[in-house]
């Protein structure tokens, strides 16, 4: 929330994951495969669930618009 989120776009660089990591952003569900980069709308209701046996590792990068 706030001015910070208005000025920056958020990206996730997926370093490691498993097939049971699911992001929910409002009503949309998405698995982010390893080795991909995703723009992520962190201004809306969101969460992540990891039902797998391994951790997920993401590098989160905020870039000024």
VENJO-V405897 format. One line per field, one symbol per residue. ss: DSSP state (@ for helix, = for strand, . for the rest). psi: psi as a letter, one per 40 degrees, with the letter a starting at -180 (. if undefined). burial: b if it has 16 or more other C-alpha atoms within 10 Angstrom, else e. A space follows every 50 residues. Layout:
ss: ???
psi: ???
burial: ???
This chain:
ss: ..@@@@@=========....=====..===......====.....===== ......========.
psi: iaddddeiihihhhdiaieehhhhhbehihhhiheihhhhgeeihiiihh eaeiiihihhhhhh.
burial: eeeeeeeebbbbbbebbbeebbbebeeeeeebbbeebeebeeeeeeeeee eeeeeeebeeeeeee
